[in-house]
Amino acid sequence: MAPSQHDANERRVGELLAAVIANAVAVPAVVGFVALGAATIVGRSLVELASHRLRRRATTGPTGRTTKRRPKASGRKVRTESDSARP
């Protein structure tokens, strides 16, 4: 018995329906992976910002100034031998 036109149409509709269902399942999966990636990027950024703040806070005293000492510059220019040789 040869397949009729009706059977061929039903098979095409079935294939189309299977493709639509596959895409309907794939779209939320892709959206989920994109959302997971975005959450990961935001989370890493927040952790980096928090660690930067904690490091910065650890190097400041109670007044908010850094506790690291810098050598004080007198403001005078140091004269070297090569400077004195010039006219």
C-alpha positions as CSV (number, residue, x, y, z in Angstrom):
1,M,0.0,0.0,0.0
2,A,1.4,3.4,-1.0
3,P,1.3,6.2,1.5
4,S,-1.4,8.7,0.8
5,Q,-1.1,12.5,0.5
6,H,-2.8,12.7,3.9
7,D,-0.1,10.6,5.6
8,A,2.6,12.7,4.1
9,N,1.0,15.9,5.3
10,E,0.6,14.5,8.8
11,R,4.3,13.5,8.8
12,R,5.3,17.0,7.8
13,V,3.1,18.5,10.5
14,G,4.6,16.1,13.0
15,E,8.2,17.1,12.0
16,L,7.3,20.7,12.2
17,L,5.7,20.3,15.6
18,A,8.8,18.4,16.8
19,A,11.1,21.2,15.6
20,V,8.9,23.9,17.3
21,I,8.9,21.9,20.6
22,A,12.7,21.5,20.4
23,N,13.2,25.2,19.9
24,A,10.7,26.0,22.7
25,V,12.9,23.9,25.0
26,A,16.1,25.4,23.7
27,V,15.2,29.0,24.1
28,P,14.8,28.9,28.0
29,A,18.0,26.9,28.3
30,V,19.9,29.6,26.4
31,V,18.3,32.3,28.3
32,G,19.2,30.5,31.6
33,F,22.9,30.2,30.5
34,V,23.0,33.9,29.6
35,A,21.5,34.8,33.0
36,L,23.9,32.6,34.8
37,G,26.9,34.2,32.9
38,A,25.6,37.7,33.8
39,A,25.2,36.7,37.4
40,T,28.7,35.3,37.5
41,I,30.2,38.5,36.0
42,V,28.3,40.7,38.5
43,G,29.3,38.5,41.4
44,R,33.0,38.6,40.5
45,S,32.8,42.4,40.1
46,L,31.3,42.8,43.5
47,V,33.9,40.5,45.1
48,E,36.7,42.4,43.5
49,L,35.2,45.7,44.6
50,A,34.7,44.4,48.2
51,S,38.3,43.1,48.4
52,H,39.6,46.4,47.0
53,R,37.6,48.3,49.7
54,L,38.8,46.0,52.4
55,R,42.5,46.4,51.4
56,R,42.1,50.2,51.2
57,R,40.4,50.2,54.6
58,A,43.2,48.1,56.2
59,T,45.8,50.7,55.1
60,T,43.9,53.7,56.5
61,G,43.9,54.7,60.1
62,P,41.0,55.9,62.3
63,T,41.2,59.4,60.7
64,G,40.9,58.0,57.2
65,R,44.4,58.9,56.2
66,T,46.9,56.3,55.1
67,T,49.2,55.0,57.7
68,K,52.1,54.6,55.2
69,R,54.7,57.2,55.8
70,R,56.1,59.1,52.9
71,P,59.4,61.0,53.1
72,K,58.9,64.7,53.4
73,A,60.4,66.8,50.7
74,S,62.1,70.0,51.8
75,G,61.2,71.7,48.6
76,R,64.8,72.8,47.9
77,K,66.5,71.7,44.8
78,V,69.6,69.6,45.4
79,R,72.6,71.0,43.6
80,T,75.0,68.5,42.0
81,E,78.4,68.9,40.6
82,S,77.1,68.9,37.0
83,D,74.7,71.8,37.9
84,S,77.5,73.9,39.4
85,A,79.7,73.5,36.3
86,R,77.1,75.2,34.1
87,P,77.4,79.0,33.6
